[in-house]
Amino acid sequence: MIGELSRRQFLRTAGAGVAGTTLGAMGFGGAEQAMAQAVRPFKLARTTETRNICPYCSVACGVILYSLGDRSKNTHASLLHVEGDPDHPTNRGTLCPKGAALLDFVHADTRLKYPMHRKPGSDKFERVTWDFALDRIARLMKDDRDKNFQTTSKDGVTVNRWTSVGFLAASATTNETGTLTYKVIRSLGVLPFDNQARV
C-alpha cells in the first residue's frame, strides 16, 4: 500500500527509475535499436581513399578524397566526400572554409576540365586534346625564345636571358617539384619568374 511505503523504499524505487532513464538516454534502450545501428552501412565504406593537397594557397594543406568508382576500368569515379588529413604535418586534419568547400569546387558546372583553345580572331573557346595544347605551348615558346633570346647585353657581357616570357609556378607543390620547376625555367633563360606563394 502507498501509505506503508517507507522512505528507504521510495528512494530505492526513484533511484532505479533514474538509472533506467539514464541508461536509455545513453543508448542502452533496446537490443533492436542497437542491432539496427550496427548493420547500417557507413557512408564511406565502399569508397576509395586518396590523399592529396588542397590547390588554393601556399599553405598546401593535406586532404583526403573519398570517391566511388573504379578508375582502373576507365569508369567515372564520383567524389563523395572531402576532409582534412589528420596525418598531414601542415594542417593536421583542419581545413579553412575554402578547403572545406573543395567538394563544391570539384562538382561546379563552371570548373574547367579540359584544355580549351581560342583561335586567332575567334570569339569562342573550343575543346582540344592535351597533346594539341602542350604541342602548341611548346611551339609558341620555342618561336618566341628563338626570336627574343639575348646572349649578350649592350655592353657585351654574356647574359643568356629570355625576358619576353614570364612564368608563374604553382604554390601547393612539394619542395622537390618547386626545385625542378625553377631549374627548368632558369635553364631556358626565363627571368620573369614568380611563385603564387601567398595566402
C-alpha positions as CSV (number, residue, x, y, z in Angstrom):
1,M,0.0,0.0,0.0
2,I,1.1,3.6,-0.6
3,G,0.7,4.6,3.0
4,E,3.1,1.9,4.1
5,L,5.9,2.9,1.6
6,S,9.0,3.7,3.7
7,R,11.3,6.5,2.8
8,R,14.0,4.0,2.0
9,Q,11.8,2.1,-0.4
10,F,10.8,5.3,-2.1
11,L,14.4,6.4,-2.6
12,R,15.3,2.9,-3.9
13,T,12.4,2.9,-6.4
14,A,13.2,6.5,-7.5
15,G,16.9,5.7,-7.9
16,A,16.1,2.6,-10.1
17,G,13.8,4.8,-12.3
18,V,16.6,7.5,-12.7
19,A,19.1,4.8,-13.5
20,G,16.8,3.2,-16.1
21,T,16.1,6.6,-17.7
22,T,19.8,7.4,-17.8
23,L,20.8,4.2,-19.4
24,G,18.0,4.6,-22.0
25,A,19.3,8.1,-22.8
26,M,22.8,6.8,-23.2
27,G,21.7,4.3,-25.9
28,F,21.2,1.2,-23.9
29,G,17.4,1.3,-24.6
30,G,16.9,-1.9,-26.5
31,A,18.7,-4.6,-28.4
32,E,16.7,-3.9,-31.6
33,Q,17.8,-0.3,-31.8
34,A,21.5,-1.4,-31.2
35,M,21.3,-4.0,-33.9
36,A,19.8,-1.5,-36.4
37,Q,22.7,0.8,-35.8
38,A,25.2,-2.0,-36.2
39,V,24.0,-3.1,-39.6
40,R,23.6,0.3,-41.1
41,P,26.2,0.7,-43.9
42,F,28.8,3.5,-43.4
43,K,28.7,6.3,-45.9
44,L,32.4,5.8,-46.9
45,A,32.5,2.0,-46.6
46,R,32.9,1.2,-50.3
47,T,34.8,4.4,-51.3
48,T,38.4,4.7,-52.5
49,E,40.6,6.9,-50.2
50,T,43.1,9.2,-52.0
51,R,45.4,11.7,-50.3
52,N,46.1,15.0,-52.0
53,I,47.0,18.6,-51.5
54,C,44.5,21.5,-51.4
55,P,45.1,23.6,-54.5
56,Y,44.1,27.0,-53.1
57,C,47.1,28.7,-51.4
58,S,50.7,28.2,-50.4
59,V,49.9,26.5,-47.1
60,A,49.4,23.2,-49.0
61,C,47.1,21.5,-46.5
62,G,46.6,17.8,-46.8
63,V,43.2,16.5,-47.8
64,I,41.6,13.1,-48.1
65,L,39.3,12.5,-51.0
66,Y,36.7,9.7,-51.0
67,S,35.5,8.6,-54.4
68,L,33.2,5.8,-55.6
69,G,34.0,4.1,-58.9
70,D,36.9,2.1,-60.4
71,R,39.3,4.3,-62.3
72,S,41.4,1.3,-63.4
73,K,38.4,0.2,-65.6
74,N,38.0,3.8,-67.0
75,T,34.7,4.3,-65.2
76,H,34.0,7.8,-63.9
77,A,34.9,8.0,-60.2
78,S,32.4,10.1,-58.3
79,L,33.8,12.2,-55.5
80,L,31.6,11.9,-52.4
81,H,33.5,13.4,-49.5
82,V,36.5,15.6,-48.7
83,E,38.1,16.1,-45.3
84,G,41.4,17.3,-43.8
85,D,44.2,14.7,-43.5
86,P,44.9,14.2,-39.8
87,D,48.3,12.7,-40.6
88,H,49.5,15.7,-42.7
89,P,52.1,17.8,-40.8
90,T,50.8,21.1,-42.2
91,N,47.1,21.2,-41.2
92,R,46.8,18.0,-39.0
93,G,43.2,17.4,-40.2
94,T,41.9,21.0,-40.2
95,L,40.8,22.9,-43.3
96,C,39.9,26.5,-43.9
97,P,36.5,27.4,-45.5
98,K,38.0,27.2,-49.0
99,G,39.5,23.8,-48.4
100,A,36.3,22.5,-46.7
101,A,34.4,23.5,-49.8
102,L,36.5,21.5,-52.2
103,L,33.6,19.1,-52.9
104,D,31.6,22.0,-54.3
105,F,34.6,23.2,-56.3
106,V,35.1,19.8,-57.9
107,H,31.4,19.4,-58.8
108,A,31.0,23.1,-60.0
109,D,29.5,23.5,-63.5
110,T,31.9,26.3,-64.3
111,R,35.0,24.2,-63.5
112,L,37.4,23.9,-66.4
113,K,38.0,20.2,-67.0
114,Y,39.7,20.1,-70.4
115,P,42.2,22.2,-72.4
116,M,40.4,24.9,-74.3
117,H,41.8,26.9,-77.3
118,R,40.5,30.2,-78.9
119,K,41.7,30.5,-82.4
120,P,43.0,33.9,-83.5
121,G,40.0,36.1,-84.5
122,S,37.5,33.8,-82.9
123,D,35.1,34.8,-80.2
124,K,34.7,31.3,-78.6
125,F,36.8,28.6,-77.0
126,E,37.0,25.1,-78.4
127,R,37.9,21.9,-76.6
128,V,41.2,20.4,-77.7
129,T,43.3,17.4,-76.7
130,W,46.1,17.6,-74.2
131,D,48.6,16.7,-77.0
132,F,47.4,19.7,-79.1
133,A,47.6,22.1,-76.1
134,L,51.1,21.1,-75.0
135,D,52.4,21.0,-78.5
136,R,51.1,24.5,-79.2
137,I,52.5,25.9,-76.0
138,A,55.9,24.3,-76.8
139,R,55.8,25.6,-80.3
140,L,54.9,29.2,-79.3
141,M,57.6,29.2,-76.5
142,K,60.2,27.9,-78.9
143,D,59.4,30.5,-81.6
144,D,59.4,33.3,-79.0
145,R,62.7,32.2,-77.5
146,D,64.3,32.0,-80.9
147,K,63.2,35.5,-81.7
148,N,63.9,37.2,-78.3
149,F,66.7,35.3,-76.6
150,Q,69.6,37.6,-75.6
151,T,73.1,36.1,-75.4
152,T,74.9,39.4,-74.5
153,S,73.9,42.8,-73.1
154,K,74.6,46.1,-74.8
155,D,78.0,46.2,-73.1
156,G,79.0,42.8,-74.5
157,V,78.5,41.0,-71.2
158,T,77.2,37.4,-71.5
159,V,73.6,37.3,-70.1
160,N,71.8,34.4,-71.8
161,R,68.3,35.7,-70.9
162,W,64.8,35.4,-72.2
163,T,62.7,38.3,-70.9
164,S,59.7,38.3,-73.3
165,V,58.0,35.4,-71.4
166,G,57.1,35.1,-67.8
167,F,56.3,32.0,-65.7
168,L,54.0,31.6,-62.7
169,A,54.6,28.4,-60.7
170,A,52.1,26.6,-58.5
171,S,52.1,27.2,-54.8
172,A,50.8,23.9,-53.5
173,T,53.7,21.7,-54.7
174,T,56.5,19.9,-52.9
175,N,59.9,21.4,-52.5
176,E,61.3,18.9,-55.0
177,T,58.8,19.9,-57.6
178,G,59.5,23.6,-57.0
179,T,63.2,23.0,-57.3
180,L,62.8,21.2,-60.6
181,T,60.5,23.9,-61.9
182,Y,63.0,26.5,-61.0
183,K,65.9,24.7,-62.7
184,V,63.9,24.1,-66.0
185,I,62.7,27.8,-66.2
186,R,66.1,29.2,-65.4
187,S,67.8,26.8,-67.8
188,L,65.6,28.3,-70.6
189,G,66.8,31.8,-69.6
190,V,63.5,33.0,-68.2
191,L,63.9,35.9,-65.8
192,P,60.3,36.9,-65.0
193,F,59.5,34.0,-62.7
194,D,57.3,34.1,-59.6
195,N,55.5,31.7,-57.4
196,Q,52.0,32.2,-56.1
197,A,53.1,31.6,-52.6
198,R,50.9,34.0,-50.7
199,V,47.9,33.2,-48.6
